Amino acid sequence: MAAMKQISNCFTKLFRMVFFWLAWSVASSTAAEQSSQMAREKAFAGRWDLTIKDGNNNQLPSWLELKVDQGVWTANFVGRWGNARPLPTVVINGDQIHFVSPKEEEGSKTDLVFDGNLARMTLTGAAKGPDGVPWTWSGKRAPILKAPARFEPGEPISLFNGHDLAGWRFDNPAKASSWVVEGGCLVNKSAGSNIITDRKFQDFELRVEVNCPSNANSGIYLLGRYEVQVEDDSIQEPPSHHMGAIYGFLAPVPEPPRRPGVWQTFDITLVGRFVTVVQNGQTILSNQEIPGITGGAVDSDEELAGPIYFQGDHGGIAFRNIVLTPLKH
């Protein structure tokens, strides 16, 4: 009888050991799986340079910034046009992402819906474009682009000779007639094409004189990606949409008084992704970091050299004395 009781106690102890071992194994496995999933999800956080391909295989440069706070994700998104704006919906689960951009195409009746996954630090996915047209998209981690500790100016380059459009091209040649040369000035007469330098640059100082009439709008795109706003029609919009701002990201401080129809001077320094803007001798942006590209950028390859381009889809603005000085590291 005693022997049977001893055997029973042994089985009870063994059962408890096996039970606790199984429970520990399951808990450890679950914790490891949760930890792995959290690590995969956290890999989404940060800034991403996106390239969207529409139904006609056109490339649409875009940008996405993802942040997480106590498990809640938020996102800022730059579509093909316009400025960075918060998204109403972003869901990340494991290596999958889903986000929605409200109607951004003029005349569109539907939101843009994006679904994708993250693998080897690359985002890829599909989207429903305007009115449900299928798109594809991909994203790469945006480069940090730190400013060098020291640099010195190179030889100044005159980008506009005052006589003709040598050294410039158009993103829409069919509308090239919207730009003319008058009185030594480069003039955007009417809404039409954007005008882009043939040459590409990296870090530089850019001086340009601008005459912006009342209710006119344009922009100076640095590297073809970051827009210094030129306007006299956005007073009701946020300060980051006003004259001298990096459109949608950085507001001018202090904001100079408006001077429609008067020639004004911009001295712009871009090193890495840090910008300084001096308008009419007054610093309005001082070595501030540009988070990402502006809608309408020529591409989203932020690590590469790029052109200078002037926005030409509004009209009525003139430019002159356009001189770029490369900065050597």
N, C-alpha and C positions, 0 to 999 in steps of 0.2 A: 504493500500500500504506500509506504514511504517512497519507494522507488518510483511508482507511478506519479506521485505528486511532484517528485523532483523533475521527472521527465516533462510533466505538464508545465512546470515553472520555466524550464529551459525553452520549451516551445513558445511560451508567452513572451519571454525576453527576446527570443529570436524574431518573433512576429513584430514586436515593437521596434526592434532595430531596423528591420526591413521596411516597416511603415515609415519611420522617421527618415530613413535614407531616401525612400522614394519621394516623400514630401519635400525633402531638401533638394533633391535632384530637379523636381518639377519647378520649385521656387527659383532655383539657380538658373535653370534654363529659361524660365519666363523673364527673370530680371535681365539675363544676358540678351535675350531677344528684344526686350524693351529698350535696353541701353543701346543696342545696335541700331534699332529703329530711330531713336532720338539722335544718334550720331549722323545717320543718313539724312534725317530731316534738317539738322543744323547745317549740313553742307550746302543747303539752299541759300542760307543767309548771305547777304552782300549784294554787290552790283553786278549786273550781267549786260553784256552787249549782245543784242538780239539781231538776227536777220530773218525777216519774214519773206516768204515767197508766195505771191498771190496766184490767182487762177491762170494768169498769163506768164507765170514764171518770172515776173519782175521782182527784183530784190527791194524790200522796204526796210531800211535801217530803223531799229527800235532799241529801247533800253528798259531795263527792269531793275528795281531795287527791292529786296525782300528783307524784312526785319521780323524778329520773333521776341515776344515778351511774355514770360510765364505761359508758354504754349500757344499764345495767340499770335497769328501771323498778320502782318500788314504789308502792303505793296504800293510803290509808286511806279508809274508806267508812262513811257513816252512812245506814242504810236508813230505812224508815218508822218503825221502833221501835228502841230500844236505843242503844248508844254507838258511837263511832268504833272501827273495828277494821281491822287489816291484811287485805288481800285475798290469797288464795293465788295468783291468776292475774291478770296484767295484761300485755297485749301491745299495743304501738303500732308501727304500720308505715305510714310516710308520714302521710296524714291519717286513718287508720283506727285505731280503738281497740276492744279486746276485753277484758272483765274479768268475773270470776266472784265472786259473793258467796255464801258457804255458806248453807245453809238458815237463814232468819231468821224465817219465818212459822211459828207454832206448828202442828204437825201436817203441815207440808210435807215431802214425800219427795224433793224435788229442790232443787238449787242454783238461784240466780238468775243467768242468763247475759245479759250486756249486750254489744251490738255497736253501734258508731256511728261517726260521722266528724266532723271539725272543719272548719268553713267559716265565714269571716268572724267568727272568735272566738265561734262558737256551736257547741255540741255537740248533735247530734241522733242518734237511733237507735231501735232496737227491742230488746226483751228478752223472755226467757222467764220469766214469773212463776212463782208456786207451781204445781207440777204441770204446767208447760208452757203455762200460759195466756199468750197474747200481750199484751205491754205496749208502750207507746212511752215515750220519755223525751227530755228536752232539758236543756241546761246552759248557764249563763252564767258568765263570770268573776266570782268573789266580790269584792265591793268591799273596798278597803283599810280604810276607816272609821277614819282617824286621829283621835285625840282633839284637840279644839281647845286652843290654848295657854292660854286663859282662859275661865272661865264663872262665872256667879253664880246662886244659887238663886232660883227664882221663888216663887209662892205655893203653900204646901202644899195637897194635895188629899186629902181623906179618901175612900178607895175603898170603904169599907164602913161603913154607918151604924149597925150594931149592932142593927137592928130587922127588916130584911127584905133581899131580894136585889136591891133597886133598883141599877141600874148594872152588873148582871152578866147573862150569858147562858150557855147550855150548848151544848157541841158535840154532845151527844146528848140532846135534850130528853126522850126516852122514859125516860131514867134520871135525870132531874133530882131525883127524890125522894131520891137518895143524899146531897143536901146540905140542911141545915137551919140555922136560926138558933136558938141556945140560949144564954141568959144573956149576951147581947151578943157571942157568938162565932159565927164561920162554921165549921160542923162538917161534915166529910165522914164520914157515919155508916157507909157501906158502899161497896164497889166499885161505881162507876157512871160518871157523866159527868165530864168536865173542866169547870171553871167559869172563865169568861173575862170580862174587863172589856169593857164596850161601847166605852169610850174607848181611843184609841191614844196612844202616847207615843214620844219619841225618847231624849234623854239625861235621866237623872233620878237622884235618890236615893230609895230605897224602904226604909221601916221597916215591919217586920211581926213580930208575936209569934206563935210557933208552939208548940203542945203536941203532941209526937209520942210516943204510947204505945209500949210494947215491941212489936217485930215489926210495926211499921207503916211505911208508905212513901208518900211524896208528892213533890212538887217545885214550886218556884216558877219559872215560865217567864218570863224577862225578854224583852219584845217578842214574847212567844209563841214564842221560838226557842231561848233559852239557859237550860238548867235548872240552878238552884241546888238541889242534892239535899237532901231532907228525909227522913230514914229512921232506923230502928232495927232493920233486918233484913238489913243488908249487910256485917256485920263480916268475913265470910269473903271478900268481894270486894275488888278493888284499891282503894287509897286514893282514887282519883278517882271512886269510887262512894259515898263516905261522906258523912255530914252536912256540909253547907256547901260541897261540891265543885261545880265546874261539870261536870256528869255526863259521865264518860268522857274529859274533857280536862284539867282542872286539879284537883289534889288540895290539900286544906287543909293549910297549914303555919304553925304547929303544929296538929295535930289535937286539938281540945278533947275532954275526957272525955265519954262518953255520959251523957245525962241523960233517960232515958225518963220520960214522964209529968210532966215539969216544964216550965213556961212558959219559953221562950227567946226572945231578941231577935236579929233579923238587921237590920243596916244595910248595904244593898247600893247601891253606886254604879256605874252603867253610863254610860260616855261613849265614843261610837264603838263599838268592840268590846273596850274595855278595862274590866275589872271589878275592884272592890274589895269584899270581903266581910268584915264585922266581926260576929262572933258573940259575944254576951254581953260586948261591950266589947273583945274581943280580935280583932285583925286576923289573918285566916287566908288571905286572898288580897289581894295589894297591887298594884293597877294592872296586872294581867296580861291579856295578849291572849287572847281567846277565838277559837280557830281557825275554828270553824264551828258550825252548828246542831246541836241535840240531836234524836234520834229522837222523834217525836211533835210536832214543831213545827207551828204553824198554817200556815206557809208558809216558803219559802226566799228570800224577797225581802229580803235583809239590809240593803239600802239604805233601806228604808221604815220608817216608824213602825209600832209594833205594840202589842198589849195586854199586860196582865199576866194570866197564867192559872195556876191551881192544879191540879195533877194529881189526879184523883179516881178512878182505876181500881184503887186498893188499899183505901182506906178507913181510918177510925179516927183522923184527924188534925184538930185544931182550929186556927183562925187568928183573930186579933183585932188591933185597933189598926193597921190597914193604911193607911199614909199615904205618898203619893208626892209628892215635890217636884221639879218640872221644873227643869232646869239650862239657863239661857240663855247662849248663846255671846256 
